[in-house]
Amino acid sequence: ALPERAEEGSERPIGDEEEERTKALPSLAKLYLGAVYACAIGVAALAVVAAGGRPSAEELAAFAVLSALAAAAQLFRVDAPNRHSYHTTPAFLLAATLLLEPSLLVPLGLLILLPEWLRYRYQWYIQTFNIATYLLNMLAAWAVFHLVAGGSGLAVSWQVALAIALAAVTFSLTNHLMVGLVLRLAGGIPFRESRVFAWDSLEPDITLLFLGAGMAVFWTIHPFLLALGVAPLFLFYRALHVPPRQEEAYNDVKTGLLTARRFTELLPEELAKAERSGRPAAVVMADMDLLRNINNTHGHLIGDRALQAAAQAIKDCLRPGDIAGRLGGEEFALLLPATGPDEAFALAERIREEMQGVAIPLPDEEEPLRVTMSLGVATFPEPCPEPRKLLHHADMAVYRSKLAGRNCTSAAIPSLDEARFPEGSYRETLESLVFALDARGSGLNGRTPQVTALALALAAELGIAEGSQEWNDLERASLLHDVGKFAVPSSILYKTTSLSQEEWQEMKQHPDVGWSMLGQVGSLKGAAEIVRAHHEHHDGSGYPRGLRGDDIPRGARIFTVADAFDAITSDRPYRDARSHAVAVEEIMTNSGTQFDPEVVTALLRLLGYERPQEAPSGAGAAPSTNR
């Protein structure tokens, strides 16, 4: 069972089939390969020269059978985790080592790799390294066996048993050392990372070699008994597929990152280590922006490519020891051991910037698809003293990034998260409702988070403290302002022509319906009042109750301005988006009638506009996003 050998392919340190990789090998790696080749040639020549006469017919028969079996076994490789690959070939090689003279081992080492080379056509330096490795392994094991066993051959004795065991260990350690060195020198992969001497790498190798020893003993009794040693290899070959299949179960098929199940298994273990050691740890949550829109507009194939691009951006930024997984849909999570707040935030920003630079070609379109990502960072012990809540706090930080307009990174604020989202599934419930509202025809086309972000920015401009009850009520109401439309018949909601008087009266009931729905939940009573009043006008001309001025909850007055600004500056089915300047002009025109002048002034300050003494005229009423 060979750890990563030279034929492993383009993802391996030696195994790229492109000639440029040979030229790019470090000087020490070239020197090492040259030394291996020279040593193999010298030892092979010595073995041939020192041959003691012609081999017997029994030796030639063993040579032919074992060469054929080893060559066939070499064609069936199993790729396994931790940069390893396995063949059952070593079993036949050790059997040959115990049965044949060194002069026959030399051509055997050449012949068994010939079918593999004809099938895969590896570069010359790859196959010569494999031949040299096999040859040196066999000759080293042969020397140890005969040194310990003397002239006893395969006689039944403790001395011979010890000689066989030492020969098997020599074969395995020589093989792993040679491959480990080439990984270290050619690819810069230390022994600890390549795991060539880890037990999970040595165990199958040694097991196969001892099966080979049994085959050699069977051959000395009667050649037909060799079948008793070959048969278990079929079962062993199937067993070698278990680690790769386990690895497949641990990794998400689309992205190659860990599955949600595996990530959530590892997370508490790693966080417990951090808590015991007192070292910092960080969790980063990453959420692709508008994946549903991508799937709906361009199809799921393009959506899958966007997911894979996001996963690759994450992989490109991972450090040794970092763990990344896909939690589901467009959501990813990273665990960063021994990482403080600044370092974690910087890594999250690198991922975001990497993703921002991705361009996905679109069929029949000149402009590629650009995809962005919103991220949240939570670190233990500061500012998050409870490791078990890191994932939750990182999730809440992503939520703030979404509200801030997407494509940004936010740090966790544990005290704010606990105050705003006491229930574990609260955010998920809100997001599900928002998505359902947008899908049913609120007219926002997925822009509810942007409207909410603008409303909260206006609230901050007006001096409302972030995390206060008024702030939380506004945020929740902004997200759920159209929840009452669930009660509006689809025939009215989707009607493309003007509504009749009766239909309009039914449409105007949705604020009251939303108020009734949300008012049943204790934590949403404040939000319910804002939802009920979000179509009221400052001069009393709105609905459903005709409130005016300060009788309208301040949250509703704020939301109305944010809603109108977003409606004017967004694409609508009946017109294209208009500029910020046009939106400001229309909102100023309706200041004091439709809108609260204080909130309009806050909008102007937020956007950097100077309010003139007299509002321009003739702009008409500012549009609303809703009927």
C-alpha positions as CSV (number, residue, x, y, z in Angstrom):
1,A,0.0,0.0,0.0
2,L,1.9,3.0,-1.2
3,P,1.5,6.5,0.2
4,E,1.2,9.1,-2.4
5,R,3.3,7.9,-5.3
6,A,4.6,9.8,-8.2
7,E,1.7,8.9,-10.5
8,E,-0.9,10.7,-8.5
9,G,-1.7,13.3,-11.0
10,S,-1.8,17.1,-11.2
11,E,-2.9,17.7,-7.6
12,R,0.2,15.9,-6.3
13,P,3.7,17.3,-5.8
14,I,5.2,15.0,-8.4
15,G,2.7,13.6,-10.8
16,D,1.8,16.6,-12.9
17,E,1.9,15.3,-16.5
18,E,3.1,18.7,-17.8
19,E,6.7,18.9,-18.6
20,E,7.0,22.3,-16.9
21,R,6.6,20.7,-13.5
22,T,9.9,18.9,-14.0
23,K,11.6,22.2,-14.6
24,A,9.9,23.8,-11.7
25,L,11.1,21.1,-9.2
26,P,13.3,22.6,-6.5
27,S,17.0,21.8,-6.8
28,L,17.1,19.6,-3.7
29,A,14.2,17.6,-5.2
30,K,16.1,17.1,-8.4
31,L,19.2,16.1,-6.5
32,Y,17.2,13.6,-4.4
33,L,15.6,12.0,-7.5
34,G,19.0,11.7,-9.1
35,A,20.4,10.0,-6.0
36,V,17.5,7.6,-5.9
37,Y,17.9,6.7,-9.6
38,A,21.7,6.3,-9.2
39,C,21.3,4.1,-6.1
40,A,18.7,1.9,-7.8
41,I,20.9,1.5,-10.9
42,G,23.9,0.7,-8.8
43,V,22.2,-1.9,-6.6
44,A,20.4,-3.5,-9.6
45,A,23.8,-3.8,-11.4
46,L,25.3,-5.4,-8.3
47,A,22.4,-7.8,-8.0
48,V,22.8,-8.9,-11.6
49,V,26.6,-9.2,-11.5
50,A,26.5,-11.2,-8.2
51,A,23.9,-13.6,-9.5
52,G,24.9,-17.2,-8.6
53,G,24.1,-19.1,-11.8
54,R,20.9,-19.6,-13.8
55,P,17.6,-19.5,-11.9
56,S,15.7,-22.8,-11.4
57,A,12.5,-23.7,-13.2
58,E,10.6,-23.3,-9.9
59,E,12.1,-19.8,-9.5
60,L,11.2,-18.9,-13.1
61,A,7.6,-20.1,-12.6
62,A,7.3,-18.0,-9.4
63,F,8.8,-15.0,-11.2
64,A,6.2,-15.3,-14.1
65,V,3.2,-15.8,-11.8
66,L,4.1,-13.1,-9.3
67,S,5.1,-10.6,-12.0
68,A,1.7,-11.1,-13.7
69,L,-0.3,-10.8,-10.5
70,A,1.7,-7.7,-9.4
71,A,1.3,-6.0,-12.8
72,A,-2.4,-6.6,-12.7
73,A,-2.7,-5.3,-9.1
74,Q,-0.8,-2.2,-10.0
75,L,-3.6,-1.2,-12.4
76,F,-6.1,-1.0,-9.6
77,R,-5.4,1.9,-7.4
78,V,-7.5,3.3,-4.5
79,D,-7.2,7.0,-3.7
80,A,-7.6,7.6,0.0
81,P,-7.7,10.6,2.3
82,N,-4.6,12.4,3.6
83,R,-2.7,12.3,0.3
84,H,-2.4,8.5,0.0
85,S,-3.1,5.9,-2.6
86,Y,-3.1,2.2,-2.2
87,H,-2.5,-0.9,-4.3
88,T,-2.4,-4.5,-3.3
89,T,0.9,-4.8,-5.3
90,P,3.2,-4.9,-2.2
91,A,1.8,-8.3,-1.2
92,F,3.1,-9.9,-4.4
93,L,6.4,-7.9,-4.1
94,L,7.2,-9.3,-0.7
95,A,6.3,-12.8,-1.8
96,A,8.7,-12.4,-4.7
97,T,11.3,-11.0,-2.3
98,L,11.1,-14.1,-0.1
99,L,11.1,-16.5,-3.0
100,L,13.4,-15.1,-5.7
101,E,17.1,-14.1,-6.0
102,P,18.0,-10.4,-6.4
103,S,18.8,-10.9,-10.1
104,L,15.1,-11.8,-10.8
105,L,13.8,-9.0,-8.6
106,V,15.4,-6.4,-11.0
107,P,13.4,-7.4,-14.1
108,L,10.3,-8.0,-12.0
109,G,10.5,-4.3,-10.8
110,L,10.5,-3.2,-14.4
111,L,7.8,-5.5,-15.8
112,I,5.1,-4.9,-13.2
113,L,5.0,-1.2,-14.0
114,L,4.9,-1.7,-17.8
115,P,1.1,-2.2,-18.1
116,E,0.5,0.8,-15.8
117,W,2.7,3.0,-17.9
118,L,1.0,1.8,-21.1
119,R,-2.3,2.7,-19.6
120,Y,-1.6,6.0,-18.0
121,R,1.5,7.2,-20.0
122,Y,3.2,9.0,-17.0
123,Q,6.2,11.2,-17.7
124,W,9.5,9.4,-17.6
125,Y,10.7,10.8,-14.2
126,I,7.4,9.6,-12.6
127,Q,7.8,6.0,-13.7
128,T,11.5,5.8,-13.1
129,F,10.9,7.0,-9.5
130,N,8.3,4.3,-9.0
131,I,10.6,1.6,-10.5
132,A,13.5,2.8,-8.3
133,T,11.3,2.9,-5.2
134,Y,10.0,-0.6,-5.7
135,L,13.4,-2.0,-6.5
136,L,15.1,-0.5,-3.5
137,N,12.2,-1.6,-1.3
138,M,12.5,-5.2,-2.4
139,L,16.3,-5.4,-2.3
140,A,16.5,-3.9,1.2
141,A,13.8,-6.3,2.4
142,W,15.7,-9.2,0.7
143,A,19.0,-8.2,2.4
144,V,17.3,-8.0,5.9
145,F,15.5,-11.4,5.5
146,H,18.7,-13.3,4.5
147,L,20.8,-11.5,7.1
148,V,18.5,-12.7,9.9
149,A,17.3,-16.0,8.5
150,G,20.7,-17.1,7.2
151,G,20.4,-20.1,4.9
152,S,17.2,-21.3,6.4
153,G,15.0,-20.2,3.5
154,L,11.3,-20.3,4.5
155,A,11.7,-23.2,7.0
156,V,9.4,-23.2,9.9
157,S,11.3,-21.6,12.8
158,W,11.1,-18.5,15.0
159,Q,14.2,-17.2,13.3
160,V,12.6,-17.3,9.9
161,A,9.4,-15.7,11.3
162,L,11.4,-12.9,12.8
163,A,13.3,-12.5,9.5
164,I,10.0,-12.2,7.6
165,A,8.6,-9.7,10.0
166,L,11.7,-7.5,9.8
167,A,11.8,-7.8,6.0
168,A,8.1,-6.6,5.9
169,V,8.9,-3.7,8.2
170,T,12.0,-2.8,6.2
171,F,10.0,-2.8,2.9
172,S,7.3,-0.6,4.4
173,L,9.6,1.9,6.2
174,T,11.8,2.3,3.2
175,N,8.9,2.9,0.9
176,H,7.3,5.4,3.2
177,L,10.6,7.2,3.9
178,M,11.4,7.6,0.2
179,V,7.9,8.9,-0.7
180,G,7.8,11.2,2.3
181,L,11.1,12.7,1.3
182,V,10.0,13.4,-2.2
183,L,6.8,15.1,-0.9
184,R,8.9,17.2,1.5
185,L,11.5,18.2,-1.1
186,A,9.3,18.6,-4.2
187,G,6.1,19.9,-2.6
188,G,7.3,21.4,0.7
189,I,4.9,19.0,2.6
190,P,6.3,18.1,6.0
191,F,6.1,14.5,7.2
192,R,3.5,15.5,9.8
193,E,1.1,16.7,7.0
194,S,1.8,14.0,4.5
195,R,1.2,11.5,7.3
196,V,3.4,8.9,5.6
197,F,4.4,7.5,9.1
198,A,0.9,7.7,10.6
199,W,-0.6,4.4,11.7
200,D,-3.6,4.7,9.3
201,S,-1.0,4.8,6.5
202,L,1.3,2.1,7.8
203,E,-1.4,-0.4,8.9
204,P,-2.8,-1.4,5.5
205,D,0.8,-1.5,4.1
206,I,2.1,-3.9,6.7
207,T,-1.1,-6.0,6.5
208,L,-0.6,-6.5,2.8
209,L,3.0,-7.4,3.3
210,F,2.2,-10.1,5.8
211,L,-0.4,-11.5,3.4
212,G,2.5,-11.6,0.9
213,A,4.6,-13.5,3.3
214,G,1.8,-16.0,3.6
215,M,1.6,-16.4,-0.2
216,A,5.3,-17.1,-0.3
217,V,4.9,-19.9,2.3
218,F,1.9,-21.3,0.4
219,W,4.0,-21.4,-2.8
220,T,6.7,-23.4,-1.1
221,I,4.1,-26.0,-0.1
222,H,2.4,-26.2,-3.5
223,P,2.1,-23.4,-6.1
224,F,-1.7,-23.9,-6.4
225,L,-2.0,-23.0,-2.8
226,L,-1.1,-19.4,-3.8
227,A,-4.8,-19.0,-4.5
228,L,-5.4,-19.1,-0.7
229,G,-3.3,-16.0,-0.3
230,V,-4.7,-14.2,-3.4
231,A,-8.3,-14.6,-2.4
232,P,-8.2,-12.4,0.7
233,L,-6.7,-9.6,-1.4
234,F,-10.1,-9.1,-3.2
235,L,-11.7,-8.5,0.2
236,F,-8.8,-6.3,1.2
237,Y,-9.2,-4.3,-2.1
238,R,-12.9,-3.7,-1.3
239,A,-12.0,-2.7,2.3
240,L,-9.5,-0.1,1.0
241,H,-12.5,1.7,-0.5
242,V,-14.0,2.4,2.9
243,P,-11.8,5.4,3.8
244,P,-12.5,7.2,0.5
245,R,-16.2,6.5,0.9
246,Q,-16.1,7.7,4.5
247,E,-14.3,10.8,3.2
248,E,-17.0,11.3,0.6
249,A,-19.6,11.1,3.3
250,Y,-17.7,13.8,5.1
251,N,-17.5,16.1,2.1
252,D,-20.2,18.0,0.3
253,V,-20.5,16.7,-3.3
254,K,-20.9,20.1,-5.0
255,T,-18.2,22.1,-3.2
256,G,-15.7,19.6,-1.7
257,L,-16.0,21.3,1.7
258,L,-17.2,19.4,4.8
259,T,-20.8,18.5,5.1
260,A,-22.9,20.3,7.7
261,R,-23.1,17.1,9.7
262,R,-19.3,16.7,9.8
263,F,-18.7,20.3,10.5
264,T,-21.1,20.4,13.4
265,E,-19.4,17.2,14.7
266,L,-15.9,18.8,14.7
267,L,-17.0,22.2,15.9
268,P,-17.7,21.4,19.6
269,E,-14.6,19.3,19.8
270,E,-12.4,22.1,18.5
271,L,-14.1,24.8,20.7
272,A,-13.8,22.6,23.7
273,K,-10.0,22.4,23.1
274,A,-9.9,26.2,22.8
275,E,-11.8,26.6,26.1
276,R,-9.5,24.1,27.9
277,S,-6.3,25.6,26.6
278,G,-7.4,29.2,26.9
279,R,-6.4,29.9,23.3
280,P,-8.6,32.0,21.1
281,A,-10.8,30.6,18.4
282,A,-13.0,32.1,15.7
283,V,-16.0,31.1,13.6
284,V,-16.8,32.8,10.3
285,M,-20.2,32.4,8.7
286,A,-20.4,33.2,4.9
287,D,-23.6,33.6,3.0
288,M,-23.7,34.0,-0.8
289,D,-25.8,37.0,-1.8
290,L,-29.0,36.4,-3.9
291,L,-28.3,32.8,-4.9
292,R,-32.1,32.3,-5.3
293,N,-32.1,35.1,-7.8
294,I,-29.2,33.5,-9.7
295,N,-31.0,30.2,-9.8
296,N,-34.3,31.7,-11.0
297,T,-32.7,34.0,-13.6
298,H,-29.8,31.9,-15.0
299,G,-30.7,28.3,-13.9
300,H,-29.4,25.9,-11.3
301,L,-26.3,25.0,-13.4
302,I,-25.0,28.5,-13.1
303,G,-26.1,28.6,-9.5
304,D,-24.0,25.5,-8.9
305,R,-21.0,27.1,-10.5
306,A,-21.5,30.1,-8.3
307,L,-21.5,27.8,-5.2
308,Q,-18.4,26.1,-6.4
309,A,-16.7,29.4,-7.0
310,A,-17.6,30.5,-3.4
311,A,-16.2,27.2,-2.1
312,Q,-13.0,27.7,-4.0
313,A,-12.6,31.3,-2.7
314,I,-12.9,29.8,0.8
315,K,-10.4,27.1,0.1
316,D,-7.9,29.5,-1.4
317,C,-7.9,31.5,1.9
318,L,-7.7,28.6,4.3
319,R,-4.6,28.1,6.5
320,P,-3.3,24.8,7.8
321,G,-5.6,23.6,10.6
322,D,-8.6,25.7,9.5
323,I,-11.9,23.8,8.9
324,A,-14.6,24.8,6.4
325,G,-18.0,23.3,5.6
326,R,-21.1,24.0,3.7
327,L,-24.0,24.2,6.1
328,G,-26.7,24.1,3.4
329,G,-27.9,26.1,0.5
330,E,-25.7,29.1,0.1
331,E,-24.4,29.1,3.7
332,F,-20.8,28.3,4.6
333,A,-19.0,28.1,8.0
334,L,-15.3,28.2,8.9
335,L,-13.6,27.3,12.2
336,L,-10.3,29.1,12.8
337,P,-8.3,27.6,15.7
338,A,-5.9,29.9,17.6
339,T,-7.2,33.0,15.8
340,G,-8.0,36.3,17.4
341,P,-10.6,38.9,16.3
342,D,-8.4,41.0,14.0
343,E,-6.9,38.0,12.2
344,A,-10.3,36.3,11.8
345,F,-11.8,39.5,10.4
346,A,-8.9,39.9,7.9
347,L,-9.3,36.4,6.7
348,A,-13.1,36.9,6.2
349,E,-12.3,40.0,4.2
350,R,-9.9,38.1,2.0
351,I,-12.6,35.6,1.3
352,R,-15.0,38.3,0.4
353,E,-12.6,40.1,-1.9
354,E,-11.6,36.8,-3.5
355,M,-15.3,36.1,-4.2
356,Q,-15.9,39.6,-5.4
357,G,-13.3,39.0,-8.1
358,V,-14.9,35.9,-9.5
359,A,-16.5,36.2,-13.0
360,I,-18.7,33.3,-14.1
361,P,-19.3,33.2,-17.9
362,L,-22.9,33.2,-19.0
363,P,-24.1,31.6,-22.2
364,D,-24.9,34.1,-25.0
365,E,-24.0,37.0,-22.7
366,E,-21.0,39.3,-23.0
367,E,-20.9,40.3,-19.3
368,P,-20.1,37.5,-16.9
369,L,-22.0,36.9,-13.7
370,R,-20.5,38.6,-10.6
371,V,-21.3,37.1,-7.2
372,T,-20.8,38.5,-3.8
373,M,-20.8,37.2,-0.3
374,S,-21.8,38.5,3.2
375,L,-19.8,37.4,6.2
376,G,-20.0,37.4,9.9
377,V,-17.1,36.9,12.4
378,A,-17.3,35.7,16.0
379,T,-14.3,35.1,18.3
380,F,-13.7,33.5,21.6
381,P,-13.0,34.7,24.3
382,E,-13.4,38.3,23.2
383,P,-16.0,39.5,22.4
384,C,-17.8,36.1,22.7
385,P,-17.1,34.5,26.1
386,E,-19.2,31.4,25.5
387,P,-17.6,29.1,22.8
388,R,-20.8,27.2,22.2
389,K,-22.5,30.3,21.0
390,L,-19.9,31.3,18.4
391,L,-21.8,29.9,15.5
392,H,-25.0,31.7,16.6
393,H,-23.1,35.1,17.0
394,A,-21.4,34.7,13.6
395,D,-24.8,33.9,12.1
396,M,-26.2,37.1,13.6
397,A,-23.2,39.1,12.2
398,V,-24.0,37.8,8.8
399,Y,-27.6,39.0,9.3
400,R,-26.2,42.5,10.0
401,S,-24.1,42.3,6.8
402,K,-27.2,41.5,4.8
403,L,-29.0,44.5,6.4
404,A,-26.0,46.7,5.6
405,G,-26.5,46.1,1.9
406,R,-24.6,42.7,1.4
407,N,-21.1,42.2,0.2
408,C,-19.5,43.1,3.5
409,T,-18.1,41.6,6.7
410,S,-19.5,42.3,10.2
411,A,-18.1,41.4,13.6
412,A,-20.3,39.8,16.3
413,I,-21.9,41.9,19.0
414,P,-23.0,39.3,21.6
415,S,-24.9,41.7,23.9
416,L,-26.9,43.0,20.9
417,D,-27.6,39.6,19.6
418,E,-28.9,38.3,22.9
419,A,-31.2,41.4,23.2
420,R,-32.5,41.3,19.7
421,F,-32.8,37.6,19.0
422,P,-33.5,35.7,22.2
423,E,-35.1,32.8,20.5
424,G,-32.7,30.4,18.6
425,S,-34.8,30.2,15.5
426,Y,-36.0,33.8,15.4
427,R,-33.9,35.0,12.6
428,E,-34.7,32.0,10.4
429,T,-38.4,32.5,11.0
430,L,-38.1,36.2,9.9
431,E,-36.1,35.3,6.9
432,S,-38.5,32.6,5.8
433,L,-41.4,35.1,6.1
434,V,-39.6,37.8,4.2
435,F,-38.8,35.3,1.4
436,A,-42.4,34.1,1.3
437,L,-43.6,37.7,1.1
438,D,-41.2,38.6,-1.7
439,A,-42.1,35.4,-3.6
440,R,-45.9,36.2,-3.2
441,G,-45.6,39.6,-4.8
442,S,-44.7,42.3,-2.4
443,G,-43.1,44.1,-5.3
444,L,-39.7,44.3,-3.7
445,N,-38.0,41.6,-5.8
446,G,-35.9,40.5,-2.8
447,R,-35.1,44.1,-1.7
448,T,-36.7,43.9,1.7
449,P,-33.2,43.7,3.5
450,Q,-32.1,46.9,1.6
451,V,-35.2,48.8,2.7
452,T,-34.7,47.6,6.2
453,A,-31.0,48.7,6.2
454,L,-32.0,52.2,5.0
455,A,-34.7,52.4,7.6
456,L,-32.2,51.5,10.3
457,A,-29.7,54.0,9.0
458,L,-32.4,56.7,9.2
459,A,-33.2,55.6,12.7
460,A,-29.5,56.0,13.7
461,E,-29.5,59.5,12.0
462,L,-32.5,60.4,14.2
463,G,-30.7,59.3,17.4
464,I,-32.4,56.0,18.0
465,A,-30.0,53.8,19.8
466,E,-29.0,50.5,18.1
467,G,-30.4,47.6,20.0
468,S,-33.1,49.7,21.8
469,Q,-36.7,48.5,21.8
470,E,-37.6,51.2,19.3
471,W,-34.8,50.1,17.0
472,N,-35.7,46.4,17.2
473,D,-39.4,47.2,16.6
474,L,-38.5,49.1,13.5
475,E,-36.2,46.4,12.2
476,R,-38.8,43.7,12.6
477,A,-41.6,45.8,11.2
478,S,-39.5,46.7,8.1
479,L,-38.9,43.0,7.4
480,L,-42.5,42.1,7.9
481,H,-44.4,45.2,6.8
482,D,-46.4,43.3,4.1
483,V,-47.2,40.2,6.1
484,G,-50.9,41.1,5.9
485,K,-50.8,40.5,2.1
486,F,-51.0,36.8,2.9
487,A,-54.7,37.5,3.3
488,V,-55.1,39.3,0.0
489,P,-56.5,37.1,-2.9
490,S,-54.0,36.3,-5.6
491,S,-56.4,37.6,-8.2
492,I,-56.0,41.1,-6.6
493,L,-52.4,40.8,-5.7
494,Y,-51.2,39.9,-9.2
495,K,-53.7,42.0,-11.2
496,T,-51.9,43.9,-13.9
497,T,-54.7,46.4,-14.6
498,S,-56.2,49.0,-12.3
499,L,-58.1,47.7,-9.2
500,S,-61.8,48.2,-8.9
501,Q,-63.1,50.2,-6.0
502,E,-64.1,47.0,-4.2
503,E,-60.7,45.4,-4.9
504,W,-58.9,48.5,-3.7
505,Q,-60.8,48.5,-0.4
506,E,-59.8,44.9,0.1
507,M,-56.1,45.7,-0.6
508,K,-56.2,48.5,1.9
509,Q,-57.0,46.0,4.7
510,H,-53.6,44.4,4.6
511,P,-52.0,46.8,7.2
512,D,-54.8,45.9,9.7
513,V,-54.4,42.2,8.9
514,G,-50.7,42.4,9.4
515,W,-51.2,44.2,12.8
516,S,-53.6,41.5,13.9
517,M,-51.2,38.7,12.9
518,L,-48.1,40.2,14.5
519,G,-49.9,41.4,17.6
520,Q,-50.4,37.8,18.7
521,V,-46.7,37.5,19.4
522,G,-45.5,39.3,22.5
523,S,-42.1,40.3,21.1
524,L,-43.7,41.7,17.9
525,K,-46.4,44.0,19.5
526,G,-44.3,47.1,18.9
527,A,-43.5,46.0,15.3
528,A,-47.3,45.4,14.8
529,E,-48.1,49.0,15.4
530,I,-45.6,50.1,12.8
531,V,-46.9,47.6,10.3
532,R,-50.4,48.9,10.8
533,A,-49.4,52.5,10.2
534,H,-46.8,52.1,7.4
535,H,-49.3,53.5,4.8
536,E,-50.3,56.5,6.9
537,H,-49.4,60.0,5.6
538,H,-48.1,62.9,7.5
539,D,-51.1,65.1,6.5
540,G,-53.7,62.4,7.4
541,S,-54.5,61.3,3.9
542,G,-53.2,57.8,4.3
543,Y,-54.8,54.6,5.4
544,P,-56.2,52.6,7.2
545,R,-57.0,55.0,10.0
546,G,-56.1,58.4,8.5
547,L,-53.5,59.2,11.3
548,R,-51.5,62.4,11.0
549,G,-48.3,63.9,12.4
550,D,-47.0,62.5,15.6
551,D,-50.0,60.2,16.0
552,I,-48.2,58.0,13.5
553,P,-45.6,55.8,15.2
554,R,-42.1,57.2,14.5
555,G,-41.0,53.8,13.2
556,A,-43.8,54.0,10.5
557,R,-42.8,57.5,9.5
558,I,-39.2,56.4,9.1
559,F,-40.1,53.3,7.1
560,T,-42.4,55.2,4.8
561,V,-39.5,57.4,3.6
562,A,-37.1,54.5,3.3
563,D,-39.7,52.5,1.4
564,A,-40.4,55.4,-1.1
565,F,-36.7,56.1,-1.7
566,D,-36.0,52.5,-2.5
567,A,-39.1,52.3,-4.8
568,I,-37.9,55.2,-6.8
569,T,-34.3,54.1,-7.2
570,S,-35.1,50.4,-8.0
571,D,-36.2,48.8,-11.3
572,R,-39.9,48.2,-11.4
573,P,-42.0,46.2,-13.8
574,Y,-43.4,49.4,-15.3
575,R,-40.3,51.6,-15.4
576,D,-36.5,51.6,-14.9
577,A,-34.8,52.7,-11.7
578,R,-34.3,56.5,-11.3
579,S,-31.4,58.4,-9.9
580,H,-30.9,59.3,-6.2
581,A,-31.3,63.0,-7.2
582,V,-34.7,62.3,-8.7
583,A,-35.7,60.3,-5.6
584,V,-34.6,63.1,-3.3
585,E,-36.5,65.7,-5.3
586,E,-39.7,63.7,-5.3
587,I,-39.5,63.0,-1.5
588,M,-38.7,66.7,-0.8
589,T,-41.7,67.7,-2.8
590,N,-44.0,65.5,-0.6
591,S,-42.3,66.5,2.7
592,G,-45.1,67.6,5.1
593,T,-47.8,65.9,3.1
594,Q,-46.9,62.3,2.6
595,F,-43.7,62.3,4.6
596,D,-42.5,63.6,8.0
597,P,-40.2,66.6,7.4
598,E,-37.9,65.5,10.2
599,V,-37.3,62.1,8.6
600,V,-36.9,63.7,5.2
601,T,-34.2,66.0,6.7
602,A,-32.5,63.0,8.2
603,L,-32.5,61.3,4.7
604,L,-30.9,64.4,3.2
605,R,-28.2,64.4,5.8
606,L,-27.6,60.7,5.4
607,L,-27.2,61.1,1.6
608,G,-25.1,64.3,1.9
609,Y,-27.7,66.7,0.4
610,E,-28.2,70.2,1.6
611,R,-31.9,70.9,2.0
612,P,-33.0,74.2,0.2
613,Q,-35.3,76.6,1.9
614,E,-38.1,75.9,-0.6
615,A,-38.8,72.5,-2.0
616,P,-39.0,72.2,-5.8
617,S,-42.4,71.8,-7.3
618,G,-44.0,69.7,-10.0
619,A,-42.5,66.4,-9.1
620,G,-45.8,64.8,-8.2
621,A,-46.5,62.4,-5.4
622,A,-43.7,60.0,-4.5
623,P,-44.5,56.4,-5.4
624,S,-44.9,53.6,-3.0
625,T,-43.6,50.1,-3.4
626,N,-47.1,48.8,-2.6
627,R,-50.7,49.4,-3.5
